[in-house]
Amino acid sequence: MSAYPRTGGRSAVWRLALIWAALAHLCLAAGYARAEDTLSKIRRTQTVVIAYANHQMPFVDDNPDGQVYGYSIDICNKIVEALRLELKLPQIKTRFIRVDSVGRFDSLLKGESDIECGASTNNASRRQQVAFTIPHFFTTTRMLVRKDSTIHDWGDLREKRVALVRGNAVFAYAKSRNEARMLDIKWTEVASEAEAMKLVEAGSVDAYVEDDVLLFSYRTEMKSPEQFAIVGEALSVDPYAMMMRKNDAPFKAVVDREMVRMITQKEIYQFYDRWFMRPLGINRAALNLPMSYLLRDSLRFPTDKVAD
């Protein structure tokens, strides 16, 4: 006698078997996706996917037509050219996906993008999640305030309202200074740099703490930039570098080689001059920020090893 009911018994078993087979197939597919290295993925899709956080001029921004541009994008476009040569696939396309300050990490970890191009700081905590190439810029943490304010250095932030972009590396430095001096700062975390600028411009916060190079850039967009100052002792020296997935040596090797080529053949200096010494576009003045001695010296001996 069958152990199964006469009606629908066998079909139920078959349905269960089919479900288990489908689950096994999904698990195998997921395992394959995780095991697929970036070069294989690019070869299969014939597309390089670049993640970027917009409104980070002069490093990266976009326009309503979908054009993505900036210092970091010039560098990454050269990396895509190198990948075309490496894989012998001249038809490889570039696809850009816009991310926010937190999503830039998720896009890499989930395999949605292949490289993040922008203004991301290479530090020890982030290297636990992602890999970095050779730095293309060095910055430091300072703050934007109204010129008529009483804030000139970090000690002046006692009980003041301060804006920070969520997920930004500068938070660790600012928090450390706050705790060391017991300043009792009133933090306001926002989702984007543009939102932080609106708050400081409207007087809703007393200061906006950020990488100084970005503050210089954002100030050029303000209605009355002359009314604002970038102040404070430098809290840190931070290298910006392109982010990639960890443990993907073949892809990183191609990226690093192309970075070294751009440096040794002086192309990166041309990109720097274009974005830091010339006007950034209509109604945006040149930043007039000559290449720092630190960046210039680091480019003499390019390496992805940085001090923390």
C-alpha positions as CSV (number, residue, x, y, z in Angstrom):
1,M,0.0,0.0,0.0
2,S,1.3,3.4,-0.9
3,A,2.5,5.6,1.9
4,Y,1.0,8.6,0.0
5,P,-2.7,9.5,-0.3
6,R,-4.2,8.3,-3.5
7,T,-5.3,11.8,-4.6
8,G,-2.6,14.2,-5.5
9,G,0.1,12.3,-3.6
10,R,2.6,11.8,-6.4
11,S,2.0,15.2,-7.9
12,A,2.8,16.7,-4.5
13,V,6.1,14.8,-4.3
14,W,7.0,15.9,-7.8
15,R,6.2,19.5,-6.9
16,L,8.4,19.2,-3.8
17,A,11.2,17.7,-5.9
18,L,10.9,20.5,-8.5
19,I,11.1,23.1,-5.7
20,W,14.3,21.5,-4.3
21,A,15.8,21.4,-7.7
22,A,15.0,25.0,-8.4
23,L,16.5,26.0,-5.0
24,A,19.7,24.0,-5.7
25,H,19.9,25.7,-9.1
26,L,19.6,29.2,-7.5
27,C,22.3,28.3,-4.9
28,L,24.6,27.2,-7.7
29,A,23.9,30.3,-9.7
30,A,24.5,32.5,-6.7
31,G,27.8,30.7,-6.0
32,Y,28.8,31.2,-9.6
33,A,28.0,34.9,-9.4
34,R,30.1,35.3,-6.3
35,A,33.0,33.3,-7.8
36,E,33.0,35.2,-11.1
37,D,35.9,37.7,-11.1
38,T,35.5,41.2,-12.5
39,L,37.4,40.6,-15.7
40,S,35.3,37.6,-16.5
41,K,32.1,39.6,-15.7
42,I,33.3,42.4,-18.0
43,R,34.2,39.9,-20.7
44,R,30.8,38.3,-20.4
45,T,28.7,41.5,-20.3
46,Q,31.1,43.5,-22.5
47,T,30.4,46.4,-20.1
48,V,32.3,48.2,-17.4
49,V,29.9,49.5,-14.7
50,I,31.2,52.6,-12.9
51,A,29.5,53.8,-9.7
52,Y,29.7,57.5,-8.8
53,A,28.2,59.9,-6.3
54,N,27.2,63.1,-8.1
55,H,27.8,66.6,-6.9
56,Q,31.4,66.0,-5.9
57,M,33.1,68.5,-8.2
58,P,35.8,68.7,-9.4
59,F,36.0,64.9,-9.0
60,V,32.6,63.9,-10.5
61,D,29.2,65.3,-11.4
62,D,26.5,64.7,-14.0
63,N,24.0,66.8,-16.0
64,P,20.4,66.2,-17.0
65,D,21.5,64.7,-20.3
66,G,23.1,61.9,-18.4
67,Q,26.7,63.0,-19.1
68,V,29.1,62.1,-16.2
69,Y,32.3,64.1,-16.0
70,G,35.1,65.3,-13.7
71,Y,38.7,64.6,-12.7
72,S,38.0,61.1,-11.4
73,I,35.9,60.3,-14.4
74,D,38.7,61.3,-16.8
75,I,40.9,58.8,-15.0
76,C,38.3,56.0,-15.0
77,N,37.7,56.5,-18.7
78,K,41.3,55.7,-19.3
79,I,41.0,52.6,-17.1
80,V,38.1,51.5,-19.3
81,E,40.4,52.0,-22.4
82,A,43.0,49.8,-20.7
83,L,40.4,47.1,-20.1
84,R,39.5,47.1,-23.7
85,L,43.1,46.5,-24.7
86,E,43.7,43.9,-21.9
87,L,40.6,41.9,-22.9
88,K,41.0,42.5,-26.6
89,L,37.4,43.7,-26.7
90,P,37.3,47.2,-28.3
91,Q,33.4,47.1,-28.2
92,I,33.4,47.2,-24.4
93,K,30.9,49.8,-23.2
94,T,30.8,52.0,-20.1
95,R,27.7,52.2,-18.0
96,F,27.4,54.7,-15.1
97,I,25.2,54.2,-12.0
98,R,24.6,57.0,-9.5
99,V,25.0,56.0,-5.8
100,D,24.9,57.9,-2.5
101,S,27.6,58.0,0.2
102,V,26.5,54.6,1.6
103,G,25.4,52.9,-1.6
104,R,28.8,53.3,-3.2
105,F,30.0,50.4,-1.0
106,D,26.9,48.3,-1.5
107,S,27.1,48.6,-5.3
108,L,30.5,47.0,-5.3
109,L,29.8,44.3,-2.7
110,K,26.6,43.3,-4.5
111,G,28.4,43.2,-7.9
112,E,26.2,45.9,-9.3
113,S,29.3,48.0,-10.2
114,D,32.9,47.1,-11.1
115,I,34.7,50.3,-9.8
116,E,33.7,53.4,-7.9
117,C,35.1,56.6,-9.3
118,G,34.9,59.8,-7.2
119,A,36.2,61.1,-3.9
120,S,36.4,58.1,-1.6
121,T,39.0,58.1,1.2
122,N,41.2,55.1,1.5
123,N,41.4,54.2,5.2
124,A,41.9,51.0,7.3
125,S,38.2,50.4,8.1
126,R,37.1,50.7,4.5
127,R,39.9,48.3,3.4
128,Q,38.2,45.6,5.4
129,Q,35.4,45.8,2.8
130,V,36.9,47.0,-0.5
131,A,40.2,47.4,-2.3
132,F,41.7,50.7,-3.5
133,T,44.0,51.7,-6.3
134,I,46.8,54.3,-6.3
135,P,45.6,57.7,-4.8
136,H,44.8,60.5,-7.2
137,F,44.3,63.2,-4.5
138,F,45.0,64.1,-0.9
139,T,42.7,66.2,1.2
140,T,42.1,67.1,4.8
141,T,39.0,67.8,7.1
142,R,38.0,71.4,7.8
143,M,34.7,73.2,8.0
144,L,32.6,75.8,6.2
145,V,31.1,78.7,8.3
146,R,29.7,82.1,7.8
147,K,32.5,84.8,7.8
148,D,30.6,86.8,10.4
149,S,30.4,83.8,12.8
150,T,32.6,83.3,15.9
151,I,33.9,80.0,14.6
152,H,37.5,80.0,13.6
153,D,38.8,76.6,14.9
154,W,37.4,73.4,16.3
155,G,37.3,74.6,19.9
156,D,34.8,77.2,18.8
157,L,32.2,74.5,18.0
158,R,31.1,74.1,21.6
159,E,27.4,73.4,21.7
160,K,27.1,74.4,18.0
161,R,25.0,72.8,15.3
162,V,27.2,71.0,12.8
163,A,26.2,69.2,9.6
164,L,27.8,66.0,8.4
165,V,27.1,63.7,5.4
166,R,26.0,60.3,6.5
167,G,28.7,57.6,5.9
168,N,31.4,60.2,5.4
169,A,34.9,59.3,6.6
170,V,35.3,62.8,8.3
171,F,32.8,61.9,11.0
172,A,35.4,59.8,12.9
173,Y,37.8,62.8,13.0
174,A,35.2,65.3,14.0
175,K,33.7,62.9,16.6
176,S,37.2,62.3,18.1
177,R,37.8,66.1,18.4
178,N,34.4,66.5,19.9
179,E,35.0,63.9,22.6
180,A,38.6,64.9,23.3
181,R,37.5,68.5,24.0
182,M,34.0,67.7,25.4
183,L,32.5,70.2,23.0
184,D,28.9,68.8,23.2
185,I,28.4,69.4,19.4
186,K,24.9,69.0,18.1
187,W,25.3,66.8,15.0
188,T,22.9,66.9,12.1
189,E,23.4,64.0,9.7
190,V,22.2,64.5,6.1
191,A,22.1,62.3,3.0
192,S,24.0,64.5,0.6
193,E,26.6,67.3,0.3
194,A,24.0,69.5,-1.4
195,E,21.7,69.2,1.6
196,A,24.5,70.1,4.0
197,M,25.3,73.2,2.0
198,K,21.7,74.3,2.0
199,L,21.6,74.0,5.8
200,V,24.7,76.1,6.4
201,E,23.6,78.7,3.8
202,A,20.2,79.0,5.4
203,G,21.8,79.3,8.9
204,S,20.1,76.1,10.1
205,V,23.5,74.8,11.2
206,D,26.6,76.7,12.3
207,A,29.1,74.7,10.4
208,Y,29.5,72.0,7.8
209,V,32.4,69.6,8.3
210,E,33.8,68.1,5.1
211,D,36.9,67.5,3.1
212,D,38.3,70.9,2.3
213,V,38.7,70.4,-1.4
214,L,34.9,69.7,-1.7
215,L,34.1,72.7,0.5
216,F,36.2,75.0,-1.8
217,S,34.2,73.6,-4.8
218,Y,30.8,73.8,-3.2
219,R,31.4,77.4,-2.1
220,T,31.8,78.4,-5.8
221,E,28.1,77.4,-6.3
222,M,26.7,79.5,-3.5
223,K,24.7,82.7,-4.2
224,S,27.1,84.7,-2.0
225,P,30.4,82.7,-1.7
226,E,32.2,85.7,-0.3
227,Q,30.1,85.5,2.9
228,F,31.5,82.1,3.8
229,A,34.9,80.9,4.9
230,I,36.7,77.5,5.2
231,V,38.3,77.4,8.6
232,G,39.8,75.1,11.2
233,E,43.1,73.3,11.8
234,A,43.6,70.4,9.4
235,L,42.4,67.3,11.3
236,S,43.8,64.6,9.0
237,V,45.5,63.9,5.6
238,D,43.3,61.6,3.6
239,P,44.0,59.9,0.2
240,Y,41.3,59.7,-2.4
241,A,41.4,56.5,-4.5
242,M,39.1,54.5,-6.8
243,M,37.4,51.6,-5.0
244,M,37.1,48.0,-6.2
245,R,36.0,44.6,-4.8
246,K,38.5,42.9,-2.5
247,N,40.4,39.8,-3.4
248,D,40.2,40.4,-7.2
249,A,43.9,40.6,-8.0
250,P,43.6,40.3,-11.9
251,F,41.2,43.3,-12.2
252,K,43.2,45.4,-9.7
253,A,46.4,44.7,-11.5
254,V,45.0,46.1,-14.7
255,V,43.7,49.2,-12.9
256,D,47.0,49.8,-11.1
257,R,49.0,49.4,-14.2
258,E,46.9,52.0,-16.0
259,M,47.2,54.4,-13.1
260,V,51.0,54.0,-13.2
261,R,51.0,54.6,-17.0
262,M,48.9,57.8,-16.6
263,I,51.3,59.0,-13.9
264,T,54.5,58.2,-15.7
265,Q,53.3,59.6,-19.0
266,K,52.0,62.8,-17.2
267,E,48.4,62.4,-18.3
268,I,47.2,62.7,-14.8
269,Y,48.8,66.2,-14.5
270,Q,46.8,67.3,-17.6
271,F,43.6,66.0,-16.0
272,Y,44.5,67.8,-12.7
273,D,45.1,71.1,-14.5
274,R,41.8,70.8,-16.4
275,W,39.7,70.4,-13.3
276,F,41.6,72.3,-10.6
277,M,43.1,75.2,-12.4
278,R,40.5,76.1,-15.0
279,P,36.9,77.2,-14.8
280,L,34.6,74.2,-13.9
281,G,31.9,75.4,-16.3
282,I,29.4,78.2,-16.8
283,N,29.0,80.3,-13.7
284,R,31.6,78.2,-11.8
285,A,35.0,79.9,-11.2
286,A,38.3,78.0,-11.3
287,L,39.3,76.5,-7.9
288,N,42.9,77.6,-8.5
289,L,44.2,74.8,-6.3
290,P,47.7,73.9,-7.5
291,M,48.7,70.3,-7.0
292,S,49.9,69.8,-3.4
293,Y,53.4,68.8,-2.6
294,L,52.1,65.6,-0.9
295,L,50.3,64.5,-4.1
296,R,53.2,65.5,-6.4
297,D,55.7,63.6,-4.2
298,S,53.4,60.6,-4.0
299,L,53.1,60.4,-7.8
300,R,56.9,60.1,-8.0
301,F,56.6,56.7,-6.4
302,P,53.0,55.5,-7.1
303,T,51.7,52.9,-4.6
304,D,48.4,51.9,-3.2
305,K,50.0,51.7,0.3
306,V,48.9,54.6,2.5
307,A,49.4,55.6,6.1
308,D,46.5,55.4,8.4
